[in-house]
Amino acid sequence: KLRDGSSLELNDATLTTAGGSAHGVDMENATLTINTGRFTISGANSAAIMATNSDLILNDVSAQLDGNLTQGIRLNGGSLKASDLTLSATEKTNRVISLFSVSGTLNDVNITQQAASSDNALFLDSSTLTASNITINAATTAKAAIKVGNGTGNDNTTRSSLTLEDSTINTGFVGLRAMNGDMTLTNVNVHTTMASGYALDINSQSNTILEGGSYLTEGTGAAGENLANATTTLNATNSRFTTSGSEAHAIQVQAGTATLTDSVLTTSGATAYGAFTAASGQLTLTDSTINTSGEVGHGIVSGGNVSGENLTLTTSGAEAYGAFTAASGQLTLTDSTINTSGEVGHGIVSGGNVSGENLTLTTSGTEAYGAWAVDGGQLTLNDSTITTTGVTSFGLAARNGTLTVTDTDIETSASNGRGVYIKKTSSLDLKNSTITTSGELAHGLYADSSSAATLANISLSTAGDAAYGMVIANSTVESSNDTVSTQGEGSAGIYAAASTVTASNLTLNTSGTDAPALIASLSTMKLTDSTVTTTGNAVGLNVLNSADNQQSTIT
């Protein structure tokens, strides 16, 4: 027991205690130096070192903690400088190292906790710690291996700070948790195994910087990284987030702001997204890659605000979209590539607001649309390329949505596809773009159910049989300076039913057998300064009236 300014140096020491609350060293307002020491603590509620307002210098020290609620080092006030520590606990521990209002350094530390009910391996309360080469193997099921913050997590005047590098954490539950604390992690590798066992949990008024490192989780709902408070921030560079459990997103921003650069996000579980933001979350992704393989494993889901630049998003599961925005979500993508291969694996689905510039969208699954605006969603694309190869896959689609597209090439190659499909009061504004389809029954443009399309400077072509240039049903189309051509048998140029079509400077060509240029059924078509050509033994203009003498007109 050391008190009141005393100082002690121990060399090659062995300390053993077996009673309850029997500490190896009990000190207050003192200084302790140990050069090679061995502690064995087997009594309940005991610590190897219990210190208050003291300075600790430890080199080559080990502690075997075998009692219930034992502790390795508990320091309340003062300083800690330690290297080459080995702390091993077989029973439930009440934190292996806990620092309160301490400034310290740790190097070459190994901590092992065998009991599932143990508390934190390392705990900082209102403290500053710089550490390197730390290895933690913890079987804990309810506590974070490392917790950084203060006692309540709410008082911003007593923050903690952890700088950690070249370290490894393997645990059941959360790897690192910040609550009113700041963390700078460099080349830190974290692996968790339990449900909801986040590799990183950044909570109230906390900031985290990552450089390198990998963050791996296995459990259901175990996000690689979780931000949970409006005052939290994350900045990650060259980091890896990988999850294998269902509903385990690589990164989830429930609230706060996250920025990722040169990073890789990978998920393999069902409904496990690469990146997720709730309504209060903001996420910026740059020069990064997202890969998902689970069913409904979307690459990006935005319920808040997400912006991405130079991204590569790949999904392979059924109904796994490249990117999705909820009604509250905003998504801005530039210079990025999305590839999906699963059935109903749409490239982009906008239920909120999506803006894309210089995107390459490719889908290969059945019924997999390149980009889709639904239920009030808005989608704006510029200078992009959309390619679909699956059966019944559409390049662009809208259901009660809004599409604004410029300078974009759209191509579908399978049967029953659509270059563009809008329905249920959707609107389309398409300019300076191309639409190409090659499959049977693959129409270029299909407008249905009180929808409206405005086309300008469009080159539209179909090559398959029964693949119309345009099908317009109970909708309105305005066309200017467009070219429509069809090659297949029975592939009409424009078919309108109960619709209105107005075109100026339209060039319309059909070359297939029985492929009329224009068919008007209970519709009105008005063409100005236009050219209509058929070369496949077909009628140029076909006007159909109803049995009760409802009229169609072509002028």
Secondary structure, 3 states (H helix, E strand, C coil): CEECCCEEEEEEEEEEECCCCCCCEEEECCEEEEEEEEEEECCCCCEEEEEEEEEEEEEEEEEEECCCCEEEEEEEEEEEEEEEEEEEECCCECCCEEEEEEEEEEEEEEEEECCCCCCCCEEEECCEEEEEEEEEEECCCCCCCEEEECCCCCCCCCCEEEEEEEEEEEECCCCEEEECEEEEEEEEEEEECCCCCCCEEECCCCEEEEECCEEEECCCCCCCEEEEEEEEEEEEECCEEEECCCCCCCEEEEEEEEEEECCEEEECCCCCCCEEEEEEEEEEEECCEEEECCCCCCCEEECCEEEEECCEEEECCCCCCCEEECCCCEEEEEEEEEEECCCCCCCEEECCEEEEEEEEEEECCCCCCCEEEECCCEEEEECCEEEECCCCCEEEEEECCEEEEECCEEEECCCCCEEEEEECCCEEEEEEEEEEECCCCCEEEEEECCCEEEEEEEEEEECCCCCCCEEEECCEEEEECCEEEECCCCCCCEEEECCEEEEECCEEEECCCCCCCEEEECCEEEEECCEEEECCCCCCEEEECCCCCCCCEEC
